[in-house]
Amino acid sequence: AEVTVNYNNIIYQIGSGFNSTTYTFTAPVKGIYFMTAILQITGATTLTNCFIGFNVNSLGADGNNYGEWSGFYGTSEWYPSRTSLMVLNANDTVKVSVYINSGTATISTGRSTWQGYLISAL
């Protein structure tokens, strides 16, 4: 199942592009954006596949938009990550989604991060 990651703790923000209530970034201008997200997933003793991706304009994400898990600790703690360069139009929205193919797990938002910035306006 695909779910949106609840990033609700803003540490640093220039402008007001990220909404911590909807967990959504809205691009203020058309441009090339750098985005990276890392999750801490715990309690994953039955987890077999976990993917993380950027969901643009709530269109859902297909397999090409996901990066497979990139690390784990033992069998119960995983650290999937995804980094992307993307061209966004002004007012495009981005959310971080995680897709768990089978099994159960808990996303620990305390150690999960999402960072992004505008590289160049177009």
Secondary structure, 3 states (H helix, E strand, C coil): CEEECCCCCCCCCCCCCEECCCCEEECCCCEEEEEEEEEEEECCCCCCEEEEEEEECCCCCCHHHEEECCCEECCCEECCEEEEEEEECCCCEEEEEEEEEECCCEEEEEEEEEEEEEEEEC
